[in-house]
Amino acid sequence: MTEDTALREAGQRSEDATFERLLEYLRDHRGFDFTGYKRSSLKRRIGKRMQEVGIQDYEAYLDRLEVTPEEFGELFNTILINVSGFFRDPPVWSHVAEHLIPALLDGKGPEEPIRAWSAGCATGEEAYTVAMLLAEALGEDQFRDRVKVFATDVDDDALDQARQARYARSQLKEVPELLLERYFEGSGERFNLTKDLRRAVIFGRNDLIRDAPISRIDLLACRNTLIYFNSETQRSVLARLHMALADHGSLLLGKSELILTNSNGFTPENMALRIFRKIPGTRLAAVAGAAARASPPTPEPDLPPPATPAAVVDAFKVSPIAQLVLDREGVVVFGNTQLQWLFGIGPEDIGRSLQDLEISYRPVELRSLIEQAAAGNEPVHSKAVKWRSRDGEERQLEVRIAALRGEDGGLSGTSIGFLDVTSYARVTAELETSKQELEAAYEDLRSTVEELETTNEELQSTNEELETTNEELQSTNEELETMNEELQSSNEELETMNEELRIRTTELNNVNVLVDSMLESLGMGVAVLDRELRVTMWNDHAKRLWGLDADEVRDQHFLNLTIGLPVQQLHDVLRACLSGERDLEEQRMKARDRTGADIVCRLLCSPLRTPRGEISGVIVLMQATEPGQLADVR
């Protein structure tokens, strides 16, 4: 071992010791015992919280917990993944409604109480799911009188939320419409459970590792909780759950949870859905205590139904010949330890079709041999075939297939045996080592699957947060779409107004052209004045007469213009026109045109009237006469 390697291992041991002190501190000071949880999951969740507060090592985080009491709540919220849902995994609840509950009611008297328990209930959805199914099966009156549903968890915040029995519409998407209308009240985005259903569910804190279990339970749901515990703690918790169940009580586990070590206390009701029944008369408390002191046992295939003699089962399990038993439909019924060691056929494959397994065509095509055995009365043998076992050694196997027939002679199944014909001494010498490697690999695989399930729970929690954010974004998008529609409507109105304005502008331009043409056609200078005597119009004749263009005189007071005409003398005449005293006034005045020549200017002043007859200004017409007429003008 190199010096660097030794230092790394020493550092790892020191870090692990500090982590264990952290767990002991949480247990002794806050009553949360995480010492039975999987270390990989705990380190990942605690590391996430440490990263959020910017702490790198466990020692520093332990100091933070000692000086910052509110940090405990944030840490527990990070460790305890409260992912739940109504009717989560619908096939499981369909089986409960159609099979478990009817069987439970058939075994009860008409007035006997019914007790259910949701262990690790999180925010209560699972407990209320059980309550709804029992209410549907019993009716309102019997449900109220006979049913109690206990719901427990170690997270006080989650329990407080569950007690409120208030859920968002997005959390109720798996609830059938009929049950939603019957057991929920509210509208819009928030719904409350009805009071009768809520009263039947009793919430409380219970640590499955440390606290005593609730007794005489008929239906116990502990789904996706065991995956967080290590193997030793799982065995201890399963013993407590076994103790809690009444005879013939049912246990529901999560889809990644199996009962292997305590199989003598449970029998599978539906292995695929992870539903088990308690075997009456068995006790697991002592077994669990012994298991805690011993090394983990070898995973075993599921046992046949309890009616099978124990000696037959034991002989089947320890047979040196790998054996596989199929029913007449070709579905795997049993497989012994030797088969699992050679081909990896384990408890998880019970109930699967042979054609879905690799063993159906490797090391030999079994399906054709099974058909031969079913067609005849003698077992079918294959010649020795090569097979590289899971320890990497090449072996020679003979396959023996026998048809199983009932008392009536009909085909009831098929027995397949794989006989190892390599050196018996070599197989015996290496068998123990290979089995240990297989057990370790299986345990690692199961641990990996459980960690994957934990990660999936975390991802689902994140996904729910993202769904909430998405709903908010969708609401914002709808508001933006509404605003866009309003803007589009306003734009259409503006376009309509713009088109009308364009038409009016065209008309106005035409009128202006017409007016200009008319003013030019008069052959006289024209000045149009408003009521303030400011120039609003000045034609080209006026420009040629006085030398000022329209831009120079527009908005200028007519009496202030500097032109060759003595405009101040027109003051009284213009005011008389504005007042309406005179309709048309003609004047002749001496003036000088733009060239400086003396002229006589003939002026006509007339009021400018609107269509209503109101006077809005004055029109002044100016015309130069012959200079010879100067003598006639003062």
Secondary structure, 3 states (H helix, E strand, C coil): CCHHHHHHHHHHHHHHHHHHHHHHHHHHHHCCCCCCECHHHHHHHHHHHHHHHCCCCHHHHHHHHHHCCCHHHHHHHHHCCCCCCCCCCHHHHHHHHHHHHHHHHHCCCCCCCEEEEEECCCCCHHHHHHHHHHHHHHCHHHHHHHEEEEEEECCHHHHHHHHHCEEEHHHHCCCCHHHHHHHEEEECCEEEECHHHHHCEEEEECCCCCCCCCCCEEEEEECCCHHHECHHHHHHHHHHHHHHEEEEEEEEECCCCCCCCCHHHEEEEECCCCEEEECCCCCCHHHHHHHHHCCCCCCCCCCCCCCCCHHHHHHHHHCCCEEEEEECCCEEEEECHHHHHHHCCCHHHCCCEHHHCHHHCCCCCHHHHHHHHHHCCCCEECCCEEEECCCCCEEEEEEEEEEEECCCCCEEEEEEEEEECCCHHHHHHHHHHHHHHHHHHHHHHHHHHHHHHHHHHHHHHHHHHHHHHHHHHHHHHHHHHHHHHHHHHHHHHHHHHHHHHHHHHHHHHHHHHHHHHHHHHCCCEEEEEECCCEEEEECHHHHHHHCCCHHHHCCCEHHHCCCCCCHHHHHHHHHHHHHCCCCCEEEEEEEECCCCCEEEEEEEEEEEECCCCCEEEEEEEEEEECHHHHHHCC
